[in-house]
Amino acid sequence: MNSSAAARKITCGSRDGFIMVAALWLLAGLAALAAVASLYIAQSAAALSALDAATQWEMLSTAGVELAAYELSAPVTVRRPTHGGVGFRLANSSVKVEYMSEAARLNLNMAPRAMIAGLFAALGAPAEAADQYAGRVIAWRSAPRPNDQDEEQGLYRAAGLNYLPRRGPFNSADELWLVLGLPAALVERALPFVTVYSGMAEINVLDAAPEVIAALPGMTPAKLDAFLNRREELPSDDPEFVIGALGGRQPGATVSGSEAYRVRMRITLPDGRQRAPEAVIQILGPAEKQAFRVLAWNDDINPDRGGRPRPTASR
């Protein structure tokens, strides 16, 4: 009797021990599952937060562009400004907007060789090299002559490049990186001062950076400095007076704006995060269904590149 009771006691003890071990394993499994679930929830929350921020960036960027376009969509009887700015707050975020006509930049597709060479020289290239670089730019954008051997393509092949010159208009200013022989440092310096969107060969000297004005034919450092010292006081509604301040009739100079504008924004979210998107838009006429068209978009740029409205000479 005693031995049977002892046997039952041992059996029960073994069973209780097994149950205890199983329970511990179950608890450990639940703890691991809870940890995985916690990690998943944290990652999901981070993803949702990022998605929410992305939505905010998009909303605020769109609002900035639309507000700039609204200010530029003046009646045909009103002279449209060539530059300006505005600021606003939306969803507890701050947005600062600056816009400027693309006429302040040199058009890679329309500017003559002399102006392109002038810009390269103003950016530090020796005069002879600057003219050679300008020739490569002109060759990139120009169609070959009929029935002539395309020497330009031969140059690209001889250089071992895996592409050929476009032989047509630049689609983007970034194509300067592809033009044969242009030093990378020169391209980097030139990009803030060139465009493919202005639709005009001239530059607006009231808005252009000093480097761009220096590209005008016959421009000298003395003439440039004298003009920049007076520019803030010049009347934008008197083209002859402005051009006269350049020393007389000046090829390539104008005070007219372009239908294309570069819109730069500085967006600050409530948590302090910032972003600087940029868009190039074209203001459309009253017969169009839309007020403007987006020509280019960059989600985040260096706001210190490319100049600011009505820059003055550096000292």
C-alpha positions as CSV (number, residue, x, y, z in Angstrom):
1,M,0.0,0.0,0.0
2,N,2.8,2.3,0.9
3,S,4.7,1.4,-2.2
4,S,1.7,2.2,-4.4
5,A,1.1,5.5,-2.8
6,A,4.8,6.3,-3.3
7,A,4.6,5.4,-6.9
8,R,1.5,7.6,-7.4
9,K,3.3,10.4,-5.7
10,I,6.3,10.1,-7.9
11,T,4.1,9.9,-11.0
12,C,2.2,13.1,-10.0
13,G,5.4,14.9,-9.2
14,S,6.8,14.1,-12.7
15,R,3.6,15.2,-14.3
16,D,3.6,18.5,-12.4
17,G,7.2,19.1,-13.3
18,F,6.4,18.5,-17.0
19,I,3.5,20.9,-16.8
20,M,5.7,23.5,-15.1
21,V,8.4,23.2,-17.8
22,A,5.7,23.4,-20.5
23,A,4.3,26.5,-18.8
24,L,7.7,28.1,-18.7
25,W,8.3,27.4,-22.4
26,L,4.9,28.8,-23.2
27,L,5.6,32.0,-21.2
28,A,8.9,32.3,-22.9
29,G,7.2,31.9,-26.3
30,L,4.6,34.5,-25.4
31,A,7.4,36.9,-24.2
32,A,9.2,36.4,-27.5
33,L,6.0,36.9,-29.4
34,A,5.3,40.1,-27.4
35,A,8.8,41.4,-28.2
36,V,8.3,40.7,-31.9
37,A,4.9,42.4,-31.8
38,S,6.3,45.3,-30.0
39,L,9.1,45.7,-32.5
40,Y,6.6,45.4,-35.4
41,I,4.4,48.0,-33.9
42,A,7.3,50.3,-33.3
43,Q,8.5,49.9,-36.9
44,S,4.9,50.4,-38.2
45,A,4.6,53.5,-36.2
46,A,7.8,54.8,-37.6
47,A,6.7,54.0,-41.1
48,L,3.3,55.7,-40.5
49,S,5.1,58.7,-39.1
50,A,7.4,58.9,-42.1
51,L,4.4,58.5,-44.4
52,D,2.7,61.3,-42.6
53,A,5.7,63.5,-42.9
54,A,6.0,62.7,-46.6
55,T,2.4,63.7,-47.0
56,Q,3.0,67.0,-45.3
57,W,6.1,67.7,-47.4
58,E,4.0,67.1,-50.6
59,M,1.1,69.2,-49.3
60,L,3.2,72.1,-48.3
61,S,5.3,72.0,-51.5
62,T,2.2,72.0,-53.6
63,A,0.7,74.9,-51.7
64,G,3.9,76.9,-52.1
65,V,4.0,76.4,-55.9
66,E,0.3,77.2,-56.3
67,L,0.6,80.4,-54.2
68,A,3.6,81.6,-56.3
69,A,1.6,80.8,-59.5
70,Y,-1.4,82.7,-58.1
71,E,0.8,85.8,-57.5
72,L,2.2,85.5,-61.0
73,S,-1.2,85.0,-62.8
74,A,-1.9,88.6,-63.0
75,P,-4.3,90.1,-65.6
76,V,-2.8,90.8,-69.0
77,T,-3.1,94.5,-68.3
78,V,-0.7,94.2,-65.3
79,R,3.1,93.8,-65.8
80,R,4.0,90.5,-64.2
81,P,6.9,90.8,-61.7
82,T,10.1,89.0,-62.6
83,H,10.8,88.0,-59.0
84,G,9.3,88.1,-55.6
85,G,8.5,86.1,-52.5
86,V,5.8,85.2,-50.0
87,G,5.6,83.3,-46.7
88,F,2.7,81.5,-45.0
89,R,1.9,79.0,-42.2
90,L,-0.1,75.9,-42.8
91,A,-0.8,72.9,-40.5
92,N,1.6,74.5,-37.9
93,S,4.4,74.5,-40.5
94,S,6.2,77.4,-41.9
95,V,6.8,77.9,-45.7
96,K,8.9,80.6,-47.3
97,V,8.6,80.9,-51.1
98,E,10.9,82.8,-53.5
99,Y,10.3,82.9,-57.2
100,M,12.4,84.3,-60.1
101,S,12.0,84.4,-63.8
102,E,14.2,82.0,-65.7
103,A,15.3,85.0,-67.8
104,A,17.8,85.6,-65.0
105,R,19.8,82.6,-66.3
106,L,21.7,81.9,-69.5
107,N,19.8,79.7,-71.8
108,L,22.0,76.8,-73.0
109,N,19.8,76.2,-76.0
110,M,19.5,79.8,-77.3
111,A,22.4,81.8,-76.0
112,P,25.1,82.5,-78.6
113,R,28.6,81.0,-78.3
114,A,30.1,84.3,-77.1
115,M,27.8,84.5,-74.1
116,I,28.4,80.9,-73.1
117,A,32.1,81.4,-73.4
118,G,31.7,84.6,-71.4
119,L,30.0,82.7,-68.6
120,F,32.7,80.1,-68.5
121,A,35.3,82.8,-68.4
122,A,33.5,84.6,-65.6
123,L,33.5,81.4,-63.6
124,G,37.3,81.1,-63.9
125,A,38.1,79.4,-67.2
126,P,40.9,80.9,-69.3
127,A,39.6,82.8,-72.3
128,E,40.8,80.4,-74.9
129,A,39.6,77.3,-73.0
130,A,36.3,79.0,-72.3
131,D,35.7,79.5,-76.0
132,Q,36.5,75.8,-76.7
133,Y,34.1,74.7,-74.0
134,A,31.4,76.9,-75.5
135,G,32.1,75.3,-78.9
136,R,31.4,71.8,-77.3
137,V,28.1,73.1,-75.9
138,I,27.1,74.5,-79.3
139,A,28.0,71.2,-80.9
140,W,26.0,69.3,-78.4
141,R,22.8,71.3,-79.1
142,S,23.3,71.7,-82.9
143,A,22.2,69.2,-85.6
144,P,25.0,68.0,-88.0
145,R,25.1,69.4,-91.5
146,P,23.4,67.3,-94.1
147,N,25.8,65.0,-96.1
148,D,28.7,65.9,-93.8
149,Q,30.6,63.5,-91.7
150,D,29.8,64.1,-88.1
151,E,33.2,64.9,-86.6
152,E,31.6,65.6,-83.2
153,Q,30.4,62.0,-82.8
154,G,33.9,60.8,-83.8
155,L,35.4,62.9,-80.9
156,Y,33.1,61.2,-78.4
157,R,33.9,57.8,-79.7
158,A,37.7,58.6,-79.6
159,A,37.3,59.6,-76.0
160,G,35.9,56.2,-75.2
161,L,32.5,57.5,-74.1
162,N,29.6,55.1,-74.2
163,Y,27.2,57.8,-75.6
164,L,27.2,60.3,-78.4
165,P,26.3,64.1,-78.4
166,R,22.6,64.8,-78.5
167,R,22.9,67.0,-81.6
168,G,19.7,68.6,-80.5
169,P,18.5,71.0,-77.7
170,F,19.4,70.3,-74.1
171,N,16.6,68.6,-72.3
172,S,18.0,69.6,-69.0
173,A,20.9,71.8,-67.8
174,D,22.3,68.7,-66.1
175,E,23.3,67.4,-69.5
176,L,26.3,69.8,-69.2
177,W,27.8,66.9,-67.3
178,L,27.8,64.9,-70.5
179,V,29.4,67.5,-72.8
180,L,32.9,66.3,-73.9
181,G,35.8,68.1,-72.3
182,L,34.0,70.3,-69.8
183,P,35.8,70.1,-66.4
184,A,33.6,68.8,-63.6
185,A,34.4,71.8,-61.4
186,L,33.4,74.2,-64.1
187,V,30.1,72.4,-64.7
188,E,29.4,72.5,-60.9
189,R,29.9,76.2,-60.9
190,A,27.9,76.8,-64.0
191,L,24.7,74.9,-63.2
192,P,23.2,77.6,-60.9
193,F,23.4,80.1,-63.7
194,V,22.0,78.2,-66.7
195,T,18.6,77.1,-67.8
196,V,16.8,75.4,-70.7
197,Y,13.4,76.9,-69.9
198,S,13.5,80.7,-70.4
199,G,12.6,80.6,-74.0
200,M,14.8,83.6,-74.8
201,A,18.5,84.2,-75.7
202,E,18.7,87.4,-73.7
203,I,19.2,87.7,-69.9
204,N,17.3,90.0,-67.6
205,V,20.1,92.1,-66.2
206,L,17.9,93.4,-63.3
207,D,17.6,89.9,-61.9
208,A,20.7,88.0,-63.2
209,A,23.6,87.1,-61.0
210,P,26.8,89.1,-61.6
211,E,28.4,86.0,-63.2
212,V,25.7,85.9,-65.8
213,I,25.9,89.7,-66.6
214,A,29.6,89.3,-66.9
215,A,28.9,86.9,-69.8
216,L,27.5,89.7,-72.0
217,P,29.7,90.5,-75.0
218,G,32.1,93.4,-74.3
219,M,31.3,93.4,-70.6
220,T,34.3,94.5,-68.5
221,P,34.8,94.3,-64.7
222,A,34.6,98.1,-64.5
223,K,31.4,98.3,-66.4
224,L,29.9,95.4,-64.4
225,D,30.8,96.9,-61.1
226,A,29.4,100.3,-62.1
227,F,26.1,98.7,-63.2
228,L,25.7,96.6,-60.0
229,N,26.3,99.6,-57.8
230,R,23.3,101.3,-59.5
231,R,21.1,98.4,-60.2
232,E,18.8,98.6,-57.1
233,E,17.8,102.1,-58.1
234,L,17.1,101.5,-61.8
235,P,13.5,101.6,-63.0
236,S,12.4,98.3,-64.3
237,D,9.7,100.0,-66.5
238,D,12.3,101.9,-68.5
239,P,14.3,99.4,-70.6
240,E,16.4,102.1,-72.4
241,F,17.5,103.7,-69.2
242,V,18.5,100.3,-67.7
243,I,20.4,99.2,-70.8
244,G,22.1,102.7,-70.9
245,A,23.4,102.0,-67.4
246,L,25.4,99.1,-69.0
247,G,27.2,101.6,-71.1
248,G,25.0,101.9,-74.1
249,R,23.4,99.4,-76.4
250,Q,24.3,95.9,-75.0
251,P,23.6,92.8,-77.0
252,G,22.0,90.0,-75.0
253,A,20.6,92.3,-72.3
254,T,16.9,92.8,-71.5
255,V,14.6,93.7,-68.6
256,S,11.9,91.4,-69.8
257,G,10.9,88.3,-67.9
258,S,10.1,84.8,-69.0
259,E,7.0,82.8,-68.8
260,A,9.0,80.2,-66.9
261,Y,9.8,80.8,-63.2
262,R,12.0,79.0,-60.7
263,V,10.1,78.6,-57.4
264,R,12.2,77.8,-54.3
265,M,10.7,76.9,-50.9
266,R,12.0,76.6,-47.4
267,I,9.6,74.3,-45.4
268,T,9.9,73.9,-41.7
269,L,7.7,71.3,-39.9
270,P,6.5,71.7,-36.3
271,D,9.2,69.3,-35.1
272,G,11.9,71.5,-36.7
273,R,12.7,69.3,-39.7
274,Q,13.4,71.3,-42.9
275,R,13.4,70.7,-46.6
276,A,14.0,73.0,-49.6
277,P,12.1,71.8,-52.7
278,E,12.4,73.6,-56.0
279,A,10.1,73.7,-59.0
280,V,10.3,75.3,-62.4
281,I,6.8,76.3,-63.6
282,Q,5.5,77.9,-66.8
283,I,2.7,80.5,-66.4
284,L,0.0,79.8,-69.0
285,G,-2.2,82.2,-70.8
286,P,-5.9,82.9,-70.1
287,A,-7.0,80.6,-72.8
288,E,-5.5,77.6,-71.1
289,K,-7.4,75.4,-68.7
290,Q,-4.7,75.4,-66.1
291,A,-2.9,78.4,-64.6
292,F,0.5,76.9,-64.8
293,R,2.5,73.8,-65.8
294,V,5.3,72.2,-63.9
295,L,8.4,71.9,-66.1
296,A,10.8,70.5,-63.5
297,W,10.8,69.4,-59.8
298,N,13.5,68.8,-57.2
299,D,12.5,67.6,-53.8
300,D,15.4,69.1,-51.9
301,I,18.1,71.5,-53.0
302,N,21.0,73.5,-51.5
303,P,19.3,76.9,-51.0
304,D,22.6,78.7,-51.2
305,R,23.1,77.7,-54.8
306,G,21.9,79.7,-57.7
307,G,21.7,83.2,-56.3
308,R,18.8,85.2,-54.9
309,P,16.5,87.9,-56.2
310,R,18.3,91.1,-57.2
311,P,21.8,90.0,-56.1
312,T,24.4,92.7,-55.6
313,A,28.1,92.7,-56.2
314,S,30.2,90.9,-53.7
315,R,33.0,92.9,-52.0
